[in-house]
Amino acid sequence: MLDENFLGDRYKKHVFIPWHKQADISPQKIKEACGIYLTLDSGERLIDMKSQAFCANLGHSHKGMQQAIAHAAQNAQVLSSEWLCQERLHLAQDLIHIAPKNNSQQLEKVFFTLGGAEANENAIKIARMVTKRHKIITRFRSYHGATIATINLSGDYRRIPVDYAMSGVIRFPDPYPRGSGQHIDTVRLLEEIIEIEGAETIAAIMLEGITGANGVFVPPKDYWPRIRKICDDNGIILIADEVLSGFCRTGEWFGVDHFKVVPDIMTLSKGLTAGYMPLGALLVNKNIADHFDHEVLSCGLTQYGHSLSCTAARAAIGFYESENILTNVKARGLELDHALKELAKNNPLIAETRSIGLLSALDLQKANQEPLVPYRASKEELKPAMIVQNALKKQGISALVRFSTIILAPPLIINKNELQLALEKITDALRDCFENYFSLR
């Protein structure tokens, strides 16, 4: 058997690892993954509190998902997009069934992609084609993908090396008072931006249903409805990026469901297949669908809507329903929110917690109440974040620590006892950080 370190060295030599300086990372091998647990070759056992890349909604080694994909593979066909593919049709119907709708609005046609970034990129192309306008409004802390277009649409700091590769992007603040130090009516600011830029130049407003890895910013109840009205009044297409916040993650099928709003376009990935196969999708309303009855839809790539991926997505949706995932998320989400608020009361290192369903954030602070690590920190400034990351791992927790924020997003199958165990470990890790590294006394 090959030595784990030898495999790791070969992996680093031949495989690029995204979002890292290649010399700074030591990839570890997962020996076994089951449910919410990851067992490393070293024997170390971790609770996966970030669902890998926020996609393992049904956990690891889900037998039903494995069987569905294996069965479909026995009869797999290679079909390009112009051929009738029953798996695509059936999945489209499933998605339309669970999509947001009300008495006057619904989403009724689906375009399939390989992943979330491409879903967002095609949503922007469609919005520009339909409106004949150019500008796109997003938010300062948003993340919409890593293609050249979607990273430029994002407010995420990782866009900076390729900034300005795409024109027409306008940003406004997230509903996050601690970010600016003051309470701002960001929707009123959005109205002013539209007035100044000219509504006739703006194709779309693209927002994550709930901001995910950049902070879990949960907006007030009137936020999405007010933006929906602004779009209606100005002929602007409203795009809901549900790549991360979709498929039960927040306690509803989609993040916008909390606000009773139907977007014009909704983009999907991650939980769409529960991470078991690559797939993305975007859904559009009737007006947008009808536009392309007599106009060319200038979108498409070879592997879009692969039949095996569509089968995996149909299976995932079925398991979300049959395993009562929404019920579990709502119950566990209340427990998680309460526990994090109690933790914040007892650990001065925690400045604030935010939570919706099984998606949570803990902001960490210094003694002067400034963030523990500045946004876009240098390597030296990032050391406190690495201390926190290592303290969590020492306790058996795999979570995302981004600058001063810990993001928690466990598989949606997590049960009451497992969540309690994870919270105990997180509490111990942050107590260790407070008492031994960052005392605020």
C-alpha atoms as one frame of an Amber mdcrd trajectory, in Angstrom:
protein
   0.000   0.000   0.000   1.305   3.443  -0.915   2.253   5.746   1.957  -0.321
   8.517   2.529   2.366  11.233   2.480   3.701   9.876  -0.804   0.209   9.985
  -2.328  -0.283  13.524  -1.016   3.002  14.655  -2.563   2.087  13.129  -5.918
  -1.361  14.694  -5.743   0.103  18.151  -5.126   2.579  17.655  -7.971   0.000
  16.664 -10.599  -3.358  18.137  -9.491  -4.180  21.816  -9.007  -6.120  22.497
  -5.793  -8.562  25.406  -6.211  -8.378  28.577  -4.120  -5.023  27.774  -2.500
  -1.363  28.509  -2.855  -0.326  25.034  -3.881   2.628  24.884  -1.473   0.430
  25.734   1.520  -1.943  22.783   1.450  -1.565  19.129   2.410  -4.477  17.182
   0.890  -5.699  14.372   3.134  -7.272  11.127   2.032 -10.724  10.189   3.259
 -10.707   6.483   4.050 -14.433   6.296   4.660 -17.359   8.697   4.482 -20.746
   7.794   5.878 -23.666   9.990   6.896 -22.225  13.121   8.496 -18.840  11.539
   9.288 -15.490  11.520   7.502 -12.784   9.063   8.552  -9.268   9.929   7.417
  -6.497   7.463   6.608  -4.920   8.471   9.923  -8.012   7.151  11.712  -9.101
  10.654  12.676 -12.895  11.048  12.535 -14.485  14.372  11.625 -18.048  15.638
  11.561 -18.578  17.275   8.180 -20.075  20.606   9.245 -19.724  22.154   5.793
 -21.230  19.345   3.690 -17.995  19.319   1.682 -18.658  22.321  -0.601 -22.163
  22.949   0.808 -23.514  20.220  -1.450 -23.645  16.907   0.483 -27.194  17.621
   1.630 -28.078  13.929   1.943 -24.788  13.060   3.585 -22.136  10.608   2.472
 -22.563   7.098   1.053 -26.327   7.481   0.762 -27.345   4.021  -0.432 -30.393
   5.231  -2.327 -28.359   7.765  -4.300 -25.656   5.228  -5.079 -28.193   2.670
  -6.270 -30.089   5.180  -8.424 -26.919   6.252 -10.221 -25.618   2.682 -10.600
 -28.926   1.490 -12.058 -29.091   4.417 -14.493 -25.504   3.842 -15.599 -26.429
   0.375 -16.889 -28.701   1.980 -19.499 -26.889   5.281 -19.986 -27.150   6.986
 -23.369 -24.918   9.653 -24.848 -27.400  12.303 -25.987 -26.587  15.815 -27.128
 -28.992  18.578 -26.233 -31.204  18.511 -29.358 -32.287  14.909 -28.711 -35.291
  14.074 -26.574 -34.032  12.883 -23.197 -36.713  11.594 -20.848 -34.536  12.129
 -17.761 -34.275  15.845 -18.605 -38.015  16.120 -19.149 -38.931  14.343 -15.918
 -36.438  16.391 -13.894 -37.709  19.626 -15.435 -41.234  18.691 -14.382 -40.033
  17.852 -10.858 -38.262  21.208 -10.535 -41.236  23.179 -11.817 -43.411  21.369
  -9.276 -41.298  22.413  -6.266 -40.310  25.884  -7.559 -41.715  29.056  -5.962
 -45.115  30.059  -7.293 -48.167  32.149  -6.450 -51.504  32.950  -8.076 -49.965
  35.196 -10.723 -46.383  33.987 -11.126 -44.536  30.725 -11.608 -41.430  29.280
 -13.240 -42.182  26.974 -16.126 -39.180  26.124 -18.287 -35.740  24.734 -17.423
 -32.272  25.092 -18.938 -29.705  22.566 -17.697 -25.988  23.216 -17.168 -23.001
  21.477 -15.596 -22.944  23.510 -12.393 -23.990  26.624 -10.527 -21.570  29.105
 -12.060 -22.736  28.181 -15.560 -26.366  28.428 -14.456 -25.673  31.969 -13.269
 -23.700  32.866 -16.381 -26.510  31.678 -18.642 -29.049  33.533 -16.505 -27.152
  36.757 -17.195 -26.924  36.001 -20.909 -30.664  35.353 -21.022 -31.490  38.516
 -19.066 -29.412  40.611 -21.456 -30.915  38.924 -24.519 -34.483  39.398 -23.299
 -34.217  42.988 -22.040 -31.669  44.282 -24.586 -30.027  45.964 -21.590 -26.496
  45.527 -20.279 -26.046  46.326 -16.573 -26.327  43.758 -13.778 -26.748  44.645
 -10.100 -25.322  42.330  -7.430 -24.141  42.754  -3.820 -20.765  43.560  -2.260
 -20.411  40.225  -0.421 -22.054  38.055  -3.086 -20.628  34.954  -4.711 -22.033
  33.666  -7.998 -19.305  31.383  -9.318 -15.761  31.297 -10.649 -16.070  31.570
 -14.424 -14.687  34.804 -15.829 -18.189  36.274 -15.952 -19.600  35.023 -12.658
 -16.542  35.887 -10.583 -16.779  39.415 -12.008 -20.457  39.511 -11.085 -19.545
  38.496  -7.542 -18.592  40.921  -4.799 -16.351  38.195  -3.383 -12.723  39.318
  -2.965 -11.493  36.423  -5.122 -12.575  38.307  -8.226  -9.740  40.841  -7.855
  -7.054  39.029  -9.930  -9.427  39.051 -12.930 -11.433  42.174 -12.096 -12.977
  44.276 -14.877 -13.016  41.403 -17.349 -16.765  42.012 -17.592 -18.457  45.373
 -17.919 -21.768  46.610 -16.599 -21.577  45.251 -13.027 -22.969  47.439 -10.225
 -22.969  46.461  -6.549 -24.840  47.554  -3.457 -24.431  46.635   0.257 -25.649
  43.425   1.835 -28.237  43.571   4.639 -25.453  43.291   7.211 -25.208  46.144
   9.747 -21.953  44.929  11.294 -20.256  45.122   7.915 -20.564  48.909   7.715
 -21.009  49.725  11.385 -24.388  51.311  10.778 -27.934  50.342   9.889 -28.657
  51.181   6.260 -31.895  50.691   4.353 -30.087  48.903   1.538 -33.250  48.550
  -0.550 -33.743  52.323  -0.469 -30.095  52.647  -1.529 -30.783  50.210  -4.370
 -33.648  52.439  -5.544 -31.307  55.410  -5.612 -28.679  53.468  -7.553 -31.282
  52.481 -10.159 -32.446  56.091 -10.443 -28.874  57.306 -10.994 -27.812  54.508
 -13.365 -31.070  54.571 -15.325 -33.527  51.684 -15.071 -33.579  51.447 -18.861
 -29.928  50.302 -18.767 -30.334  47.568 -16.126 -31.052  44.011 -17.299 -31.176
  42.183 -13.984 -30.677  42.175 -10.246 -28.988  38.942  -9.135 -29.113  38.007
  -5.438 -28.426  34.853  -3.482 -31.606  33.653  -1.789 -29.594  33.748   1.429
 -25.963  34.851   1.231 -23.986  31.700   1.943 -20.247  31.283   2.395 -19.666
  35.032   2.567 -21.536  35.398   5.823 -25.083  33.949   6.008 -26.770  37.352
   5.856 -30.471  36.824   6.543 -32.442  39.843   5.283 -35.582  41.274   6.899
 -38.956  39.899   5.811 -39.764  42.840   3.535 -36.410  42.752   1.717 -37.190
  40.415  -1.184 -40.783  41.678  -1.666 -39.543  45.288  -1.952 -36.908  44.287
  -4.499 -39.511  42.251  -6.402 -41.649  45.415  -6.687 -38.669  47.511  -7.814
 -37.994  45.013 -10.611 -41.657  44.927 -11.634 -41.873  48.725 -11.716 -38.732
  49.093 -13.831 -38.825  46.112 -16.198 -35.775  44.552 -14.511 -35.365  40.767
 -14.350 -35.007  39.395 -10.813 -32.605  36.450 -10.567 -32.480  34.326  -7.417
 -29.191  32.455  -7.084 -30.259  29.400  -5.076 -27.123  27.396  -5.818 -26.204
  27.195  -2.122 -29.445  28.142  -0.361 -31.658  25.794  -2.376 -32.912  22.264
  -1.705 -33.977  22.511   1.943 -30.749  24.076   3.257 -32.550  27.007   4.911
 -35.678  25.163   6.058 -37.645  25.764   2.857 -37.163  24.303  -0.591 -35.493
  27.564  -1.624 -34.253  30.621   0.236 -36.742  32.951  -1.458 -39.596  30.789
  -0.165 -39.109  32.426   3.238 -40.148  35.714   1.638 -43.044  34.464  -0.533
 -41.407  35.847  -3.686 -41.256  34.323  -7.162 -38.146  35.406  -9.116 -38.101
  35.684 -12.903 -35.100  33.335 -13.079 -33.867  30.927 -10.420 -30.488  29.167
 -10.610 -29.668  25.834  -8.972 -26.846  23.357  -8.326 -25.089  21.854  -5.249
 -28.065  20.281  -3.440 -29.740  19.620  -6.785 -27.960  16.242  -6.897 -26.885
  16.321  -3.224 -23.340  16.499  -4.596 -23.424  13.016  -6.136 -23.170  14.179
  -9.768 -22.355  17.507 -11.467 -25.446  19.406 -12.590 -26.843  22.916 -12.637
 -30.115  24.364 -13.833 -31.981  27.596 -14.269 -35.738  28.029 -14.325 -37.478
  30.918 -16.095 -40.984  32.360 -16.115 -43.413  32.240 -19.046 -42.491  35.655
 -20.470 -38.834  34.716 -20.718 -39.614  31.237 -22.059 -41.928  32.700 -24.720
 -39.253  35.175 -25.854 -37.156  32.311 -27.203 -39.968  30.750 -29.190 -38.894
  33.020 -32.054 -35.433  34.125 -30.926 -32.313  31.963 -30.851 -31.283  30.816
 -27.378 -27.536  31.398 -27.702 -26.540  29.141 -24.813 -25.246  25.609 -24.487
 -22.284  23.283 -23.887 -21.730  19.629 -24.771 -22.324  18.040 -21.363 -25.287
  20.177 -20.260 -28.139  18.144 -18.765 -26.332  14.791 -18.800 -28.852  11.995
 -18.354 -26.994  10.390 -15.412 -26.881  13.722 -13.587 -30.584  14.247 -14.210
 -31.287  10.808 -12.758 -29.247  11.698  -9.673 -31.177  14.962  -9.256 -34.541
  13.191  -9.517 -33.400  10.699  -6.909 -32.207  13.480  -4.585 -35.526  15.322
  -4.821 -37.302  12.071  -4.087 -35.207  11.469  -0.972 -35.678  15.052   0.245
 -39.391  14.276   0.210 -39.464  10.644   1.384 -36.961  11.217   4.204 -38.810
  14.331   5.438 -35.682  16.442   5.116 -37.542  19.757   5.407 -39.077  18.687
   8.718 -35.656  17.672  10.030 -34.016  20.907   8.905 -36.657  23.034  10.580
 -36.324  21.167  13.880 -32.523  20.979  13.855 -32.327  24.573  12.635 -34.172
  25.860  15.705 -31.866  23.836  17.949 -28.781  25.128  16.137 -29.897  28.755
  16.298 -30.698  28.542  20.033 -27.436  26.767  20.848 -25.300  29.292  18.972
 -26.993  32.215  20.713 -26.337  30.572  24.082 -22.741  29.917  23.065 -22.318
  33.588  22.181 -23.533  34.606  25.640 -20.821  32.497  27.265 -17.868  33.184
  24.984 -16.823  36.833  24.456 -14.871  35.769  21.381 -18.201  35.535  19.515
 -19.480  38.904  18.310 -22.629  37.709  16.559 -24.391  34.615  15.278 -26.735
  34.319  12.302 -28.736  31.245  11.415 -31.493  30.035   9.116 -32.262  26.343
   8.819 -28.993  24.418   8.773 -26.925  27.366   7.574 -25.197  29.397  10.279
 -22.395  31.888  10.843 -20.430  32.922  13.925 -18.513  36.205  13.705 -15.422
  36.323  15.932 -13.966  39.489  17.469 -10.966  40.989  19.267 -11.098  42.723
  22.640 -11.817  46.062  20.948 -14.780  44.439  19.128 -13.019  44.634  15.787
 -13.101  41.473  13.633 -10.630  38.823  14.757  -9.247  38.776  11.216  -9.728
  41.606   8.702 -11.596  40.913   5.485  -9.100  40.015   2.735  -6.419  39.410
   5.359  -2.753  38.905   4.524  -1.056  35.584   5.299   0.241  36.954   8.600
  -3.156  38.392   9.541  -4.782  35.022   8.804  -2.969  33.232  11.626  -5.880
  33.608  14.122  -8.224  32.015  11.577  -5.841  29.073  11.235  -5.771  28.713
  15.022  -9.571  28.526  15.031  -9.577  26.060  12.115  -7.061  23.811  13.873
  -8.936  23.994  17.191 -12.114  22.833  15.436 -10.278  20.017  13.649  -8.664
  18.932  16.927 -12.186  18.503  18.309 -13.261  16.540  15.231 -15.074  19.300
  13.323 -14.631  20.092   9.642 -16.001  23.601   9.074 -15.292  26.624   6.922
 -13.406  29.421   8.680 -13.333  32.456   6.415 -11.469  35.381   7.944 -13.428
  36.157  11.162 -16.429  33.986  10.367 -17.130  30.314  10.979 -19.732  28.927
   8.568 -21.689  25.832   9.613 -23.711  23.835   7.087 -23.955  20.150   8.033
 -25.641  17.492   5.902 -29.393  17.908   6.205 -29.778  14.354   7.506 -28.032
  15.221  10.784 -30.083  14.045  13.746 -30.644  15.602  17.166 -27.906  13.655
  18.944 -25.363  14.214  16.178 -26.064  17.948  16.159 -25.732  18.084  19.941
 -22.388  16.285  19.725 -21.154  18.676  17.029 -22.205  21.699  19.089 -20.390
  20.353  22.159 -17.226  19.964  20.111 -17.564  23.475  18.621 -18.122  24.880
  22.124 -14.967  23.145  23.394 -12.938  24.375  20.424 -13.991  27.999  20.878
 -13.458  27.789  24.650  -9.928  26.602  23.942  -9.407  29.507  21.524 -10.721
  32.023  24.062  -8.830  30.730  27.076  -5.502  29.951  25.432  -5.165  32.232
  22.421  -7.542  35.183  22.243  -8.530  36.066  25.820 -10.647  39.233  25.825
 -10.472  39.715  29.599
